[in-house]
């Protein structure tokens, strides 16, 4: 049997739930990728907790 890999794109507002099933994630805001990483990196990083809490939306420093 041939080993194949499948990519699935999941668009979900509940980031904590999505990261439980994903291996890698991208966080987008207004159509732009603001951060990315493995699900463990995104879940464990304290700077990303505002995103995962679902309260108050994305909390990141703006570059402008």
Predicted model as a PDB file, atoms N, CA, C, CB and O in Angstrom, pLDDT in the B-factor column:
MODEL        1                                                                  
ATOM      1  N   UNK A   1       0.840  -1.173   0.000  1.00 67.00           N  
ATOM      2  CA  UNK A   1       0.000   0.000   0.000  1.00 67.00           C  
ATOM      3  C   UNK A   1       0.892   1.246   0.000  1.00 67.00           C  
ATOM      4  CB  UNK A   1      -0.959  -0.007   1.219  1.00 67.00           C  
ATOM      5  O   UNK A   1       1.843   1.336   0.776  1.00 67.00           O  
ATOM      6  N   UNK A   2       0.582   2.180  -0.857  1.00 78.00           N  
ATOM      7  CA  UNK A   2       1.356   3.406  -0.979  1.00 78.00           C  
ATOM      8  C   UNK A   2       1.003   4.374   0.153  1.00 78.00           C  
ATOM      9  CB  UNK A   2       1.109   4.065  -2.349  1.00 78.00           C  
ATOM     10  O   UNK A   2      -0.170   4.590   0.457  1.00 78.00           O  
ATOM     11  N   UNK A   3       2.027   4.945   0.764  1.00 75.00           N  
ATOM     12  CA  UNK A   3       1.828   5.923   1.836  1.00 75.00           C  
ATOM     13  C   UNK A   3       1.538   7.281   1.207  1.00 75.00           C  
ATOM     14  CB  UNK A   3       3.079   5.997   2.776  1.00 75.00           C  
ATOM     15  O   UNK A   3       2.369   7.813   0.470  1.00 75.00           O  
ATOM     16  N   UNK A   4       0.378   7.842   1.489  1.00 80.00           N  
ATOM     17  CA  UNK A   4       0.018   9.157   0.957  1.00 80.00           C  
ATOM     18  C   UNK A   4      -0.255  10.114   2.098  1.00 80.00           C  
ATOM     19  CB  UNK A   4      -1.210   9.064   0.028  1.00 80.00           C  
ATOM     20  O   UNK A   4      -0.571   9.703   3.214  1.00 80.00           O  
ATOM     21  N   UNK A   5      -0.128  11.388   1.801  1.00 80.00           N  
ATOM     22  CA  UNK A   5      -0.408  12.429   2.782  1.00 80.00           C  
ATOM     23  C   UNK A   5      -1.555  13.269   2.263  1.00 80.00           C  
ATOM     24  CB  UNK A   5       0.850  13.307   3.061  1.00 80.00           C  
ATOM     25  O   UNK A   5      -1.685  13.485   1.058  1.00 80.00           O  
ATOM     26  N   UNK A   6      -2.376  13.736   3.165  1.00 82.00           N  
ATOM     27  CA  UNK A   6      -3.530  14.538   2.796  1.00 82.00           C  
ATOM     28  C   UNK A   6      -3.487  15.849   3.564  1.00 82.00           C  
ATOM     29  CB  UNK A   6      -4.849  13.777   3.072  1.00 82.00           C  
ATOM     30  O   UNK A   6      -3.240  15.867   4.770  1.00 82.00           O  
ATOM     31  N   UNK A   7      -3.729  16.938   2.861  1.00 83.00           N  
ATOM     32  CA  UNK A   7      -3.820  18.248   3.487  1.00 83.00           C  
ATOM     33  C   UNK A   7      -5.286  18.647   3.534  1.00 83.00           C  
ATOM     34  CB  UNK A   7      -2.971  19.308   2.720  1.00 83.00           C  
ATOM     35  O   UNK A   7      -6.004  18.538   2.541  1.00 83.00           O  
ATOM     36  N   UNK A   8      -5.717  19.105   4.691  1.00 84.00           N  
ATOM     37  CA  UNK A   8      -7.085  19.575   4.868  1.00 84.00           C  
ATOM     38  C   UNK A   8      -7.014  20.999   5.391  1.00 84.00           C  
ATOM     39  CB  UNK A   8      -7.897  18.647   5.839  1.00 84.00           C  
ATOM     40  O   UNK A   8      -6.286  21.281   6.343  1.00 84.00           O  
ATOM     41  N   UNK A   9      -7.757  21.883   4.781  1.00 85.00           N  
ATOM     42  CA  UNK A   9      -7.819  23.264   5.253  1.00 85.00           C  
ATOM     43  C   UNK A   9      -9.063  23.406   6.114  1.00 85.00           C  
ATOM     44  CB  UNK A   9      -7.835  24.282   4.059  1.00 85.00           C  
ATOM     45  O   UNK A   9     -10.182  23.183   5.649  1.00 85.00           O  
ATOM     46  N   UNK A  10      -8.860  23.777   7.368  1.00 85.00           N  
ATOM     47  CA  UNK A  10      -9.947  23.970   8.322  1.00 85.00           C  
ATOM     48  C   UNK A  10     -10.007  25.451   8.677  1.00 85.00           C  
ATOM     49  CB  UNK A  10      -9.747  23.088   9.604  1.00 85.00           C  
ATOM     50  O   UNK A  10      -9.038  26.016   9.182  1.00 85.00           O  
ATOM     51  N   UNK A  11     -11.118  26.057   8.417  1.00 86.00           N  
ATOM     52  CA  UNK A  11     -11.326  27.460   8.779  1.00 86.00           C  
ATOM     53  C   UNK A  11     -12.270  27.459   9.973  1.00 86.00           C  
ATOM     54  CB  UNK A  11     -11.909  28.311   7.567  1.00 86.00           C  
ATOM     55  O   UNK A  11     -13.424  27.045   9.868  1.00 86.00           O  
ATOM     56  N   UNK A  12     -11.767  27.925  11.099  1.00 84.00           N  
ATOM     57  CA  UNK A  12     -12.528  27.812  12.346  1.00 84.00           C  
ATOM     58  C   UNK A  12     -12.211  28.991  13.250  1.00 84.00           C  
ATOM     59  CB  UNK A  12     -12.215  26.478  13.069  1.00 84.00           C  
ATOM     60  O   UNK A  12     -11.051  29.384  13.370  1.00 84.00           O  
ATOM     61  N   UNK A  13     -13.230  29.561  13.886  1.00 81.00           N  
ATOM     62  CA  UNK A  13     -13.009  30.657  14.820  1.00 81.00           C  
ATOM     63  C   UNK A  13     -12.614  30.160  16.196  1.00 81.00           C  
ATOM     64  CB  UNK A  13     -14.247  31.509  14.924  1.00 81.00           C  
ATOM     65  O   UNK A  13     -12.008  30.905  16.966  1.00 81.00           O  
ATOM     66  N   UNK A  14     -12.938  28.933  16.520  1.00 81.00           N  
ATOM     67  CA  UNK A  14     -12.562  28.354  17.805  1.00 81.00           C  
ATOM     68  C   UNK A  14     -11.148  27.774  17.654  1.00 81.00           C  
ATOM     69  CB  UNK A  14     -13.598  27.247  18.266  1.00 81.00           C  
ATOM     70  O   UNK A  14     -10.981  26.594  17.344  1.00 81.00           O  
ATOM     71  N   UNK A  15     -10.146  28.614  17.876  1.00 80.00           N  
ATOM     72  CA  UNK A  15      -8.750  28.213  17.649  1.00 80.00           C  
ATOM     73  C   UNK A  15      -8.332  27.068  18.555  1.00 80.00           C  
ATOM     74  CB  UNK A  15      -7.820  29.398  17.863  1.00 80.00           C  
ATOM     75  O   UNK A  15      -7.604  26.175  18.121  1.00 80.00           O  
ATOM     76  N   UNK A  16      -8.770  27.074  19.787  1.00 81.00           N  
ATOM     77  CA  UNK A  16      -8.368  26.017  20.728  1.00 81.00           C  
ATOM     78  C   UNK A  16      -8.839  24.653  20.220  1.00 81.00           C  
ATOM     79  CB  UNK A  16      -8.945  26.294  22.147  1.00 81.00           C  
ATOM     80  O   UNK A  16      -8.078  23.687  20.263  1.00 81.00           O  
ATOM     81  N   UNK A  17     -10.066  24.564  19.745  1.00 85.00           N  
ATOM     82  CA  UNK A  17     -10.588  23.318  19.215  1.00 85.00           C  
ATOM     83  C   UNK A  17      -9.842  22.919  17.948  1.00 85.00           C  
ATOM     84  CB  UNK A  17     -12.085  23.443  18.935  1.00 85.00           C  
ATOM     85  O   UNK A  17      -9.478  21.755  17.782  1.00 85.00           O  
ATOM     86  N   UNK A  18      -9.613  23.872  17.059  1.00 86.00           N  
ATOM     87  CA  UNK A  18      -8.934  23.575  15.799  1.00 86.00           C  
ATOM     88  C   UNK A  18      -7.523  23.049  16.041  1.00 86.00           C  
ATOM     89  CB  UNK A  18      -8.884  24.823  14.915  1.00 86.00           C  
ATOM     90  O   UNK A  18      -7.075  22.132  15.353  1.00 86.00           O  
ATOM     91  N   UNK A  19      -6.822  23.627  17.018  1.00 85.00           N  
ATOM     92  CA  UNK A  19      -5.454  23.194  17.296  1.00 85.00           C  
ATOM     93  C   UNK A  19      -5.394  21.807  17.929  1.00 85.00           C  
ATOM     94  CB  UNK A  19      -4.776  24.192  18.202  1.00 85.00           C  
ATOM     95  O   UNK A  19      -4.334  21.183  17.939  1.00 85.00           O  
ATOM     96  N   UNK A  20      -6.507  21.320  18.452  1.00 87.00           N  
ATOM     97  CA  UNK A  20      -6.531  19.961  18.993  1.00 87.00           C  
ATOM     98  C   UNK A  20      -6.462  18.913  17.894  1.00 87.00           C  
ATOM     99  CB  UNK A  20      -7.784  19.749  19.825  1.00 87.00           C  
ATOM    100  O   UNK A  20      -6.017  17.791  18.135  1.00 87.00           O  
ATOM    101  N   UNK A  21      -6.896  19.266  16.690  1.00 88.00           N  
ATOM    102  CA  UNK A  21      -6.882  18.302  15.579  1.00 88.00           C  
ATOM    103  C   UNK A  21      -5.836  18.635  14.511  1.00 88.00           C  
ATOM    104  CB  UNK A  21      -8.254  18.244  14.935  1.00 88.00           C  
ATOM    105  O   UNK A  21      -5.551  17.813  13.641  1.00 88.00           O  
ATOM    106  N   UNK A  22      -5.272  19.834  14.580  1.00 88.00           N  
ATOM    107  CA  UNK A  22      -4.314  20.267  13.556  1.00 88.00           C  
ATOM    108  C   UNK A  22      -2.877  19.971  13.980  1.00 88.00           C  
ATOM    109  CB  UNK A  22      -4.477  21.767  13.272  1.00 88.00           C  
ATOM    110  O   UNK A  22      -2.563  19.880  15.167  1.00 88.00           O  
ATOM    111  N   UNK A  23      -2.029  19.826  12.990  1.00 89.00           N  
ATOM    112  CA  UNK A  23      -0.597  19.678  13.246  1.00 89.00           C  
ATOM    113  C   UNK A  23       0.107  21.031  13.145  1.00 89.00           C  
ATOM    114  CB  UNK A  23       0.030  18.672  12.256  1.00 89.00           C  
ATOM    115  O   UNK A  23       1.111  21.266  13.818  1.00 89.00           O  
ATOM    116  N   UNK A  24      -0.420  21.914  12.307  1.00 90.00           N  
ATOM    117  CA  UNK A  24       0.198  23.207  12.037  1.00 90.00           C  
ATOM    118  C   UNK A  24      -0.925  24.206  11.832  1.00 90.00           C  
ATOM    119  CB  UNK A  24       1.155  23.152  10.789  1.00 90.00           C  
ATOM    120  O   UNK A  24      -1.980  23.851  11.306  1.00 90.00           O  
ATOM    121  N   UNK A  25      -0.714  25.451  12.240  1.00 88.00           N  
ATOM    122  CA  UNK A  25      -1.767  26.446  12.098  1.00 88.00           C  
ATOM    123  C   UNK A  25      -1.270  27.797  11.631  1.00 88.00           C  
ATOM    124  CB  UNK A  25      -2.474  26.608  13.387  1.00 88.00           C  
ATOM    125  O   UNK A  25      -0.110  28.160  11.823  1.00 88.00           O  
ATOM    126  N   UNK A  26      -2.170  28.523  11.018  1.00 86.00           N  
ATOM    127  CA  UNK A  26      -1.941  29.904  10.601  1.00 86.00           C  
ATOM    128  C   UNK A  26      -3.035  30.747  11.235  1.00 86.00           C  
ATOM    129  CB  UNK A  26      -1.936  30.052   9.028  1.00 86.00           C  
ATOM    130  O   UNK A  26      -4.202  30.355  11.226  1.00 86.00           O  
ATOM    131  N   UNK A  27      -2.675  31.892  11.781  1.00 80.00           N  
ATOM    132  CA  UNK A  27      -3.654  32.817  12.343  1.00 80.00           C  
ATOM    133  C   UNK A  27      -3.733  34.004  11.403  1.00 80.00           C  
ATOM    134  CB  UNK A  27      -3.272  33.261  13.803  1.00 80.00           C  
ATOM    135  O   UNK A  27      -2.737  34.675  11.134  1.00 80.00           O  
ATOM    136  N   UNK A  28      -4.945  34.251  10.907  1.00 80.00           N  
ATOM    137  CA  UNK A  28      -5.137  35.335   9.954  1.00 80.00           C  
ATOM    138  C   UNK A  28      -5.986  36.439  10.573  1.00 80.00           C  
ATOM    139  CB  UNK A  28      -5.791  34.814   8.665  1.00 80.00           C  
ATOM    140  O   UNK A  28      -6.876  36.184  11.384  1.00 80.00           O  
ATOM    141  N   UNK A  29      -5.691  37.661  10.174  1.00 77.00           N  
ATOM    142  CA  UNK A  29      -6.489  38.816  10.570  1.00 77.00           C  
ATOM    143  C   UNK A  29      -6.623  39.706   9.349  1.00 77.00           C  
ATOM    144  CB  UNK A  29      -5.843  39.589  11.778  1.00 77.00           C  
ATOM    145  O   UNK A  29      -5.624  40.108   8.754  1.00 77.00           O  
ATOM    146  N   UNK A  30      -7.834  40.010   8.984  1.00 82.00           N  
ATOM    147  CA  UNK A  30      -8.101  40.846   7.804  1.00 82.00           C  
ATOM    148  C   UNK A  30      -7.396  40.322   6.556  1.00 82.00           C  
ATOM    149  CB  UNK A  30      -7.665  42.284   8.071  1.00 82.00           C  
ATOM    150  O   UNK A  30      -6.871  41.097   5.757  1.00 82.00           O  
ATOM    151  N   UNK A  31      -7.390  39.002   6.397  1.00 84.00           N  
ATOM    152  CA  UNK A  31      -6.828  38.392   5.200  1.00 84.00           C  
ATOM    153  C   UNK A  31      -5.321  38.262   5.185  1.00 84.00           C  
ATOM    154  CB  UNK A  31      -7.239  39.163   4.035  1.00 84.00           C  
ATOM    155  O   UNK A  31      -4.752  37.844   4.177  1.00 84.00           O  
ATOM    156  N   UNK A  32      -4.657  38.608   6.278  1.00 86.00           N  
ATOM    157  CA  UNK A  32      -3.197  38.520   6.342  1.00 86.00           C  
ATOM    158  C   UNK A  32      -2.788  37.508   7.399  1.00 86.00           C  
ATOM    159  CB  UNK A  32      -2.573  39.902   6.647  1.00 86.00           C  
ATOM    160  O   UNK A  32      -3.393  37.443   8.469  1.00 86.00           O  
ATOM    161  N   UNK A  33      -1.770  36.724   7.104  1.00 85.00           N  
ATOM    162  CA  UNK A  33      -1.252  35.776   8.087  1.00 85.00           C  
ATOM    163  C   UNK A  33      -0.448  36.566   9.111  1.00 85.00           C  
ATOM    164  CB  UNK A  33      -0.375  34.660   7.410  1.00 85.00           C  
ATOM    165  O   UNK A  33       0.547  37.210   8.779  1.00 85.00           O  
ATOM    166  N   UNK A  34      -0.899  36.504  10.364  1.00 80.00           N  
ATOM    167  CA  UNK A  34      -0.260  37.257  11.426  1.00 80.00           C  
ATOM    168  C   UNK A  34       0.719  36.403  12.232  1.00 80.00           C  
ATOM    169  CB  UNK A  34      -1.310  37.842  12.342  1.00 80.00           C  
ATOM    170  O   UNK A  34       1.684  36.925  12.790  1.00 80.00           O  
ATOM    171  N   UNK A  35       0.476  35.101  12.294  1.00 82.00           N  
ATOM    172  CA  UNK A  35       1.392  34.193  12.975  1.00 82.00           C  
ATOM    173  C   UNK A  35       1.129  32.784  12.488  1.00 82.00           C  
ATOM    174  CB  UNK A  35       1.239  34.284  14.516  1.00 82.00           C  
ATOM    175  O   UNK A  35       0.061  32.480  11.957  1.00 82.00           O  
ATOM    176  N   UNK A  36       2.111  31.937  12.676  1.00 89.00           N  
ATOM    177  CA  UNK A  36       1.985  30.547  12.277  1.00 89.00           C  
ATOM    178  C   UNK A  36       2.890  29.694  13.143  1.00 89.00           C  
ATOM    179  CB  UNK A  36       2.323  30.366  10.785  1.00 89.00           C  
ATOM    180  O   UNK A  36       3.814  30.202  13.778  1.00 89.00           O  
ATOM    181  N   UNK A  37       2.627  28.414  13.168  1.00 90.00           N  
ATOM    182  CA  UNK A  37       3.462  27.498  13.920  1.00 90.00           C  
ATOM    183  C   UNK A  37       2.766  26.167  14.110  1.00 90.00           C  
ATOM    184  CB  UNK A  37       3.831  28.095  15.264  1.00 90.00           C  
ATOM    185  O   UNK A  37       1.626  25.977  13.686  1.00 90.00           O  
ATOM    186  N   UNK A  38       3.464  25.257  14.751  1.00 92.00           N  
ATOM    187  CA  UNK A  38       2.842  23.981  15.066  1.00 92.00           C  
ATOM    188  C   UNK A  38       1.725  24.232  16.075  1.00 92.00           C  
ATOM    189  CB  UNK A  38       3.888  22.958  15.620  1.00 92.00           C  
ATOM    190  O   UNK A  38       1.706  25.260  16.752  1.00 92.00           O  
ATOM    191  N   UNK A  39       0.818  23.304  16.164  1.00 89.00           N  
ATOM    192  CA  UNK A  39      -0.279  23.494  17.113  1.00 89.00           C  
ATOM    193  C   UNK A  39       0.259  23.602  18.533  1.00 89.00           C  
ATOM    194  CB  UNK A  39      -1.289  22.339  17.013  1.00 89.00           C  
ATOM    195  O   UNK A  39      -0.290  24.349  19.343  1.00 89.00           O  
ATOM    196  N   UNK A  40       1.315  22.873  18.845  1.00 91.00           N  
ATOM    197  CA  UNK A  40       1.923  22.953  20.183  1.00 91.00           C  
ATOM    198  C   UNK A  40       2.540  24.334  20.406  1.00 91.00           C  
ATOM    199  CB  UNK A  40       3.001  21.852  20.361  1.00 91.00           C  
ATOM    200  O   UNK A  40       2.361  24.917  21.475  1.00 91.00           O  
ATOM    201  N   UNK A  41       3.261  24.866  19.417  1.00 90.00           N  
ATOM    202  CA  UNK A  41       3.865  26.197  19.551  1.00 90.00           C  
ATOM    203  C   UNK A  41       2.792  27.260  19.778  1.00 90.00           C  
ATOM    204  CB  UNK A  41       4.695  26.542  18.298  1.00 90.00           C  
ATOM    205  O   UNK A  41       2.937  28.115  20.651  1.00 90.00           O  
ATOM    206  N   UNK A  42       1.728  27.207  19.002  1.00 87.00           N  
ATOM    207  CA  UNK A  42       0.666  28.202  19.138  1.00 87.00           C  
ATOM    208  C   UNK A  42      -0.072  28.050  20.468  1.00 87.00           C  
ATOM    209  CB  UNK A  42      -0.322  28.083  17.975  1.00 87.00           C  
ATOM    210  O   UNK A  42      -0.439  29.047  21.091  1.00 87.00           O  
ATOM    211  N   UNK A  43      -0.288  26.822  20.901  1.00 85.00           N  
ATOM    212  CA  UNK A  43      -1.005  26.581  22.155  1.00 85.00           C  
ATOM    213  C   UNK A  43      -0.179  26.958  23.377  1.00 85.00           C  
ATOM    214  CB  UNK A  43      -1.411  25.126  22.250  1.00 85.00           C  
ATOM    215  O   UNK A  43      -0.722  27.461  24.361  1.00 85.00           O  
ATOM    216  N   UNK A  44       1.128  26.720  23.322  1.00 86.00           N  
ATOM    217  CA  UNK A  44       1.992  26.927  24.487  1.00 86.00           C  
ATOM    218  C   UNK A  44       2.504  28.356  24.638  1.00 86.00           C  
ATOM    219  CB  UNK A  44       3.157  26.000  24.410  1.00 86.00           C  
ATOM    220  O   UNK A  44       2.907  28.741  25.735  1.00 86.00           O  
ATOM    221  N   UNK A  45       2.502  29.138  23.590  1.00 77.00           N  
ATOM    222  CA  UNK A  45       3.074  30.478  23.622  1.00 77.00           C  
ATOM    223  C   UNK A  45       2.130  31.436  24.353  1.00 77.00           C  
ATOM    224  CB  UNK A  45       3.357  30.983  22.189  1.00 77.00           C  
ATOM    225  O   UNK A  45       0.989  31.613  23.926  1.00 77.00           O  
ATOM    226  N   UNK A  46       2.584  32.055  25.446  1.00 76.00           N  
ATOM    227  CA  UNK A  46       1.703  32.959  26.205  1.00 76.00           C  
ATOM    228  C   UNK A  46       1.250  34.170  25.397  1.00 76.00           C  
ATOM    229  CB  UNK A  46       2.409  33.432  27.458  1.00 76.00           C  
ATOM    230  O   UNK A  46       0.208  34.751  25.700  1.00 76.00           O  
ATOM    231  N   UNK A  47       2.009  34.564  24.376  1.00 69.00           N  
ATOM    232  CA  UNK A  47       1.603  35.700  23.541  1.00 69.00           C  
ATOM    233  C   UNK A  47       0.377  35.369  22.698  1.00 69.00           C  
ATOM    234  CB  UNK A  47       2.754  36.127  22.633  1.00 69.00           C  
ATOM    235  O   UNK A  47      -0.296  36.276  22.209  1.00 69.00           O  
ATOM    236  N   UNK A  48       0.080  34.093  22.521  1.00 65.00           N  
ATOM    237  CA  UNK A  48      -1.038  33.674  21.682  1.00 65.00           C  
ATOM    238  C   UNK A  48      -2.288  33.357  22.480  1.00 65.00           C  
ATOM    239  CB  UNK A  48      -0.647  32.475  20.872  1.00 65.00           C  
ATOM    240  O   UNK A  48      -3.307  32.990  21.894  1.00 65.00           O  
ATOM    241  N   UNK A  49      -2.244  33.486  23.788  1.00 64.00           N  
ATOM    242  CA  UNK A  49      -3.374  33.077  24.613  1.00 64.00           C  
ATOM    243  C   UNK A  49      -4.624  33.912  24.357  1.00 64.00           C  
ATOM    244  CB  UNK A  49      -2.999  33.164  26.068  1.00 64.00           C  
ATOM    245  O   UNK A  49      -5.734  33.401  24.507  1.00 64.00           O  
ATOM    246  N   UNK A  50      -4.480  35.164  23.979  1.00 65.00           N  
ATOM    247  CA  UNK A  50      -5.652  35.982  23.649  1.00 65.00           C  
ATOM    248  C   UNK A  50      -6.399  35.430  22.455  1.00 65.00           C  
ATOM    249  CB  UNK A  50      -5.238  37.416  23.376  1.00 65.00           C  
ATOM    250  O   UNK A  50      -7.624  35.522  22.389  1.00 65.00           O  
ATOM    251  N   UNK A  51      -5.684  34.868  21.527  1.00 62.00           N  
ATOM    252  CA  UNK A  51      -6.298  34.266  20.348  1.00 62.00           C  
ATOM    253  C   UNK A  51      -7.073  33.022  20.759  1.00 62.00           C  
ATOM    254  CB  UNK A  51      -5.230  33.917  19.284  1.00 62.00           C  
ATOM    255  O   UNK A  51      -8.206  32.808  20.326  1.00 62.00           O  
ATOM    256  N   UNK A  52      -6.450  32.210  21.595  1.00 63.00           N  
ATOM    257  CA  UNK A  52      -7.031  30.923  21.950  1.00 63.00           C  
ATOM    258  C   UNK A  52      -8.184  31.044  22.925  1.00 63.00           C  
ATOM    259  CB  UNK A  52      -5.982  30.034  22.530  1.00 63.00           C  
ATOM    260  O   UNK A  52      -9.019  30.144  23.012  1.00 63.00           O  
ATOM    261  N   UNK A  53      -8.241  32.148  23.661  1.00 60.00           N  
ATOM    262  CA  UNK A  53      -9.290  32.281  24.673  1.00 60.00           C  
ATOM    263  C   UNK A  53     -10.654  32.512  24.054  1.00 60.00           C  
ATOM    264  CB  UNK A  53      -8.963  33.414  25.618  1.00 60.00           C  
ATOM    265  O   UNK A  53     -11.681  32.171  24.640  1.00 60.00           O  
ATOM    266  N   UNK A  54     -10.655  33.100  22.855  1.00 54.00           N  
ATOM    267  CA  UNK A  54     -11.930  33.413  22.226  1.00 54.00           C  
ATOM    268  C   UNK A  54     -12.578  34.657  22.787  1.00 54.00           C  
ATOM    269  CB  UNK A  54     -12.862  32.264  22.370  1.00 54.00           C  
ATOM    270  O   UNK A  54     -13.704  34.991  22.418  1.00 54.00           O  
ATOM    271  N   UNK A  55     -11.884  35.346  23.674  1.00 49.00           N  
ATOM    272  CA  UNK A  55     -12.415  36.564  24.291  1.00 49.00           C  
ATOM    273  C   UNK A  55     -11.644  37.774  23.769  1.00 49.00           C  
ATOM    274  CB  UNK A  55     -12.328  36.486  25.846  1.00 49.00           C  
ATOM    275  O   UNK A  55     -10.440  37.892  23.999  1.00 49.00           O  
ATOM    276  N   UNK A  56     -12.314  38.644  23.088  1.00 44.00           N  
ATOM    277  CA  UNK A  56     -11.684  39.877  22.645  1.00 44.00           C  
ATOM    278  C   UNK A  56     -10.913  39.754  21.352  1.00 44.00           C  
ATOM    279  CB  UNK A  56     -10.782  40.367  23.691  1.00 44.00           C  
ATOM    280  O   UNK A  56     -10.245  40.707  20.951  1.00 44.00           O  
ATOM    281  N   UNK A  57     -10.979  38.629  20.691  1.00 46.00           N  
ATOM    282  CA  UNK A  57     -10.337  38.484  19.399  1.00 46.00           C  
ATOM    283  C   UNK A  57      -8.832  38.359  19.485  1.00 46.00           C  
ATOM    284  CB  UNK A  57     -10.685  39.633  18.538  1.00 46.00           C  
ATOM    285  O   UNK A  57      -8.273  37.980  20.515  1.00 46.00           O  
ATOM    286  N   UNK A  58      -8.199  38.684  18.390  1.00 43.00           N  
ATOM    287  CA  UNK A  58      -6.759  38.532  18.282  1.00 43.00           C  
ATOM    288  C   UNK A  58      -6.081  39.676  19.021  1.00 43.00           C  
ATOM    289  CB  UNK A  58      -6.314  38.491  16.800  1.00 43.00           C  
ATOM    290  O   UNK A  58      -6.423  40.844  18.832  1.00 43.00           O  
ATOM    291  N   UNK A  59      -5.130  39.330  19.853  1.00 43.00           N  
ATOM    292  CA  UNK A  59      -4.392  40.325  20.617  1.00 43.00           C  
ATOM    293  C   UNK A  59      -2.922  40.241  20.223  1.00 43.00           C  
ATOM    294  CB  UNK A  59      -4.577  40.111  22.153  1.00 43.00           C  
ATOM    295  O   UNK A  59      -2.152  39.469  20.794  1.00 43.00           O  
ATOM    296  N   UNK A  60      -2.550  41.048  19.239  1.00 44.00           N  
ATOM    297  CA  UNK A  60      -1.158  41.080  18.805  1.00 44.00           C  
ATOM    298  C   UNK A  60      -0.779  42.531  18.554  1.00 44.00           C  
ATOM    299  CB  UNK A  60      -0.934  40.205  17.524  1.00 44.00           C  
ATOM    300  O   UNK A  60      -1.632  43.387  18.318  1.00 44.00           O  
ATOM    301  N   UNK A  61       0.509  42.779  18.611  1.00 47.00           N  
ATOM    302  CA  UNK A  61       0.988  44.134  18.354  1.00 47.00           C  
ATOM    303  C   UNK A  61       0.913  44.416  16.864  1.00 47.00           C  
ATOM    304  CB  UNK A  61       2.436  44.324  18.875  1.00 47.00           C  
ATOM    305  O   UNK A  61       1.305  43.587  16.043  1.00 47.00           O  
ATOM    306  N   UNK A  62       0.413  45.577  16.528  1.00 46.00           N  
ATOM    307  CA  UNK A  62       0.348  45.985  15.127  1.00 46.00           C  
ATOM    308  C   UNK A  62       1.697  46.521  14.701  1.00 46.00           C  
ATOM    309  CB  UNK A  62      -0.755  47.043  14.903  1.00 46.00           C  
ATOM    310  O   UNK A  62       2.416  47.121  15.500  1.00 46.00           O  
ATOM    311  N   UNK A  63       2.040  46.307  13.448  1.00 48.00           N  
ATOM    312  CA  UNK A  63       3.333  46.759  12.949  1.00 48.00           C  
ATOM    313  C   UNK A  63       3.266  48.152  12.334  1.00 48.00           C  
ATOM    314  CB  UNK A  63       3.861  45.779  11.932  1.00 48.00           C  
ATOM    315  O   UNK A  63       4.275  48.670  11.856  1.00 48.00           O  
ATOM    316  N   UNK A  64       2.090  48.755  12.343  1.00 43.00           N  
ATOM    317  CA  UNK A  64       1.982  50.088  11.763  1.00 43.00           C  
ATOM    318  C   UNK A  64       1.751  51.140  12.800  1.00 43.00           C  
ATOM    319  CB  UNK A  64       0.885  50.134  10.761  1.00 43.00           C  
ATOM    320  O   UNK A  64       1.638  52.320  12.467  1.00 43.00           O  
TER     321      UNK A  64                                                      
ENDMDL                                                                          
END                                                                             
